[in-house]
C-alpha cells in the first residue's frame, strides 16, 4: 500500500481533513521563505491535538544540527526532512529520524542515498511545492521501495506512479486551494487514488 504524506500543513482543519481522508503523515514547513511556513509554536499546537500513529514530519532547509534537534524535540516530530546537501554521517547525528531529499537534475541522481529511505523531488531553485514533475521513465529498472516520490503530483496523475512500487508519495501544491491552504476534496481524491487497489 502506497503511503501518503500531505505536506505544507498550516492549520488544524487541514491536518484533520488529511487524517480523516487517510493520510499516513503530515508535513510542517520550517523554512521561513516558504509560503507554507509555520512557526514551531504553531506547529506544536496542531501536533499536540493529533491522534496517535500519524507521522509528523518537519521540513528543514539549510539549518544546523542543533536547530533541527531542538525543533524536532519541541514539536514531537517523528521525522526530519532534510532539504539540503548533507553527508550520511550528519544524518545519523540527528536525534530524530532523518529523511534526506534528493533534488534530481538527471537520472543518476535518483541513486543518491540509495540505501536509505529518501524523498525524491525535481530540482528547483525553490524548495518544495513548485508543482513540477519528474520523468517517471527515469525510475524504470530502479528499486523504488525506499523512495518517497514528490513533485507535481495531483489527484489526477497519482495513479500513474503506483506501478513503480514507491514506498510513498508526498503532495503539497497539488491539493491546495491557495498556497498554505488545502482543498479538502482534492486531498480526499488524492489519497483515494494513491491507495486504490
C-alpha positions as CSV (number, residue, x, y, z in Angstrom):
1,X,0.0,0.0,0.0
2,X,1.4,3.4,-1.1
3,X,1.9,5.7,1.9
4,X,0.8,9.3,1.6
5,X,2.2,12.4,3.2
6,X,0.3,15.7,2.9
7,X,2.9,18.5,3.2
8,X,2.6,22.2,3.9
9,X,0.1,21.9,6.8
10,X,-0.6,25.3,8.3
11,X,-3.8,24.8,10.3
12,X,-5.6,22.2,12.4
13,X,-8.6,21.9,10.0
14,X,-6.3,20.9,7.1
15,X,-4.5,18.5,9.3
16,X,-7.6,16.7,10.5
17,X,-9.2,16.6,7.0
18,X,-6.0,15.0,5.7
19,X,-6.0,12.4,8.5
20,X,-9.7,11.7,8.0
21,X,-9.0,11.1,4.3
22,X,-6.3,8.5,5.2
23,X,-3.0,10.4,5.3
24,X,-0.2,8.5,6.9
25,X,1.9,11.6,7.6
26,X,1.7,15.4,7.8
27,X,4.5,17.8,6.8
28,X,5.3,21.0,8.5
29,X,7.5,23.5,6.7
30,X,10.0,25.3,9.0
31,X,11.5,27.3,6.1
32,X,10.7,31.0,6.5
33,X,10.9,31.8,2.8
34,X,8.1,29.3,2.0
35,X,4.5,30.5,1.6
36,X,3.7,27.4,3.6
37,X,5.9,28.3,6.5
38,X,4.6,27.5,10.0
39,X,6.4,28.5,13.2
40,X,7.4,25.7,15.6
41,X,5.0,27.0,18.2
42,X,2.0,26.9,15.8
43,X,3.1,23.5,14.5
44,X,3.3,22.2,18.1
45,X,-0.3,23.4,18.8
46,X,-1.6,21.4,15.9
47,X,0.6,18.3,16.6
48,X,-0.4,18.2,20.3
49,X,-4.0,17.7,19.2
50,X,-3.4,15.0,16.6
51,X,-4.5,11.4,17.1
52,X,-1.7,8.8,17.6
53,X,0.0,6.8,14.8
54,X,0.3,9.7,12.4
55,X,3.7,10.6,11.1
56,X,4.8,14.2,11.9
57,X,7.5,15.4,9.5
58,X,9.4,18.7,9.8
59,X,10.9,20.2,6.6
60,X,14.2,21.9,7.1
61,X,16.3,24.0,4.7
62,X,19.9,24.9,5.5
63,X,19.5,24.5,9.2
64,X,22.2,23.4,11.7
65,X,22.0,20.1,13.6
66,X,21.2,21.9,16.9
67,X,18.2,23.8,15.4
68,X,16.8,20.7,13.8
69,X,17.2,18.7,17.0
70,X,15.6,21.4,19.1
71,X,12.6,22.0,16.9
72,X,12.1,18.2,16.4
73,X,12.0,17.6,20.2
74,X,9.8,20.6,20.9
75,X,7.3,19.7,18.2
76,X,7.5,15.9,18.9
77,X,8.4,15.2,15.3
78,X,8.8,11.6,14.0
79,X,10.9,12.5,11.0
80,X,13.1,15.5,9.9
81,X,13.1,16.0,6.2
82,X,16.4,17.5,5.1
83,X,16.2,19.7,2.0
84,X,19.9,20.5,1.6
85,X,23.1,18.6,0.8
86,X,24.3,16.7,3.8
87,X,26.6,13.7,4.3
88,X,25.4,10.4,5.7
89,X,27.3,11.0,8.9
90,X,25.4,14.2,9.6
91,X,22.1,12.5,9.0
92,X,23.0,9.9,11.6
93,X,23.8,12.6,14.2
94,X,20.3,14.0,14.3
95,X,18.2,12.9,17.3
96,X,15.1,12.2,15.1
97,X,15.0,10.0,12.1
98,X,16.3,11.9,9.0
99,X,14.7,11.7,5.6
100,X,17.2,13.2,3.0
101,X,15.7,14.9,0.0
102,X,17.3,14.2,-3.4
103,X,16.6,17.1,-5.8
104,X,17.0,15.4,-9.2
105,X,18.6,17.0,-12.2
106,X,19.4,13.8,-14.1
107,X,18.5,10.1,-13.8
108,X,21.7,9.1,-11.9
109,X,20.8,11.5,-9.0
110,X,17.9,9.1,-8.0
111,X,20.5,6.7,-6.7
112,X,21.9,9.1,-4.1
113,X,21.4,7.8,-0.5
114,X,20.2,4.6,-2.2
115,X,20.4,2.5,1.0
116,X,18.2,4.9,2.9
117,X,14.6,5.9,2.7
118,X,14.7,9.2,0.9
119,X,12.4,11.7,-0.7
120,X,13.0,12.3,-4.4
121,X,11.9,15.5,-6.0
122,X,12.6,17.5,-9.1
123,X,15.4,20.0,-8.9
124,X,14.2,23.6,-8.5
125,X,15.7,26.8,-7.2
126,X,12.8,26.9,-4.8
127,X,12.4,24.3,-2.1
128,X,9.2,22.2,-2.4
129,X,5.7,22.9,-3.7
130,X,6.7,24.0,-7.2
131,X,4.3,21.7,-9.0
132,X,7.0,20.5,-11.3
133,X,7.2,16.8,-12.2
134,X,9.9,14.2,-12.6
135,X,10.1,12.0,-15.7
136,X,8.7,8.6,-14.4
137,X,10.7,6.8,-17.1
138,X,13.8,7.5,-15.1
139,X,12.6,5.1,-12.4
140,X,12.3,2.1,-14.7
141,X,14.5,-0.7,-13.5
142,X,15.3,1.0,-10.2
143,X,14.4,-0.4,-6.8
144,X,11.9,2.3,-5.6
145,X,10.9,0.6,-2.4
146,X,12.7,3.2,-0.3
147,X,11.7,6.2,-2.4
148,X,9.0,8.7,-1.5
149,X,8.1,10.5,-4.7
150,X,7.3,14.2,-4.7
151,X,6.9,16.9,-7.3
152,X,3.9,17.8,-9.4
153,X,1.6,15.1,-8.1
154,X,-2.2,15.6,-8.3
155,X,-5.3,13.6,-7.7
156,X,-5.4,13.1,-11.5
157,X,-1.9,11.8,-12.1
158,X,-1.0,10.0,-8.8
159,X,-2.4,6.7,-10.2
160,X,0.4,6.7,-12.8
161,X,3.1,6.2,-10.1
162,X,1.6,3.1,-8.5
163,X,3.2,0.6,-10.8
164,X,6.7,1.7,-9.7
165,X,6.3,0.4,-6.1
166,X,7.4,3.6,-4.4
167,X,7.3,3.5,-0.6
168,X,5.2,6.6,-0.6
169,X,4.2,9.9,-2.2
170,X,4.3,13.4,-1.0
171,X,2.0,16.2,-2.1
172,X,1.6,19.9,-1.3
173,X,0.6,22.2,-4.1
174,X,-1.4,19.5,-5.9
175,X,-4.0,19.5,-3.2
176,X,-4.2,23.3,-2.4
177,X,-6.8,25.9,-2.9
178,X,-4.2,28.6,-2.3
179,X,-0.6,28.3,-1.1
180,X,-0.8,27.1,2.5
181,X,-4.5,26.1,2.4
182,X,-5.7,22.6,1.4
183,X,-8.6,21.8,-0.8
184,X,-10.2,19.1,1.3
185,X,-11.9,17.4,-1.6
186,X,-8.7,17.3,-3.6
187,X,-6.9,15.8,-0.5
188,X,-9.6,13.1,-0.3
189,X,-9.4,12.3,-4.1
190,X,-5.6,12.2,-4.0
191,X,-5.4,9.8,-1.1
192,X,-8.2,7.6,-2.6
193,X,-6.4,7.4,-5.9
194,X,-3.0,6.8,-4.4
195,X,-4.2,3.9,-2.2
196,X,-6.8,2.4,-4.6
197,X,-6.2,-1.4,-5.0
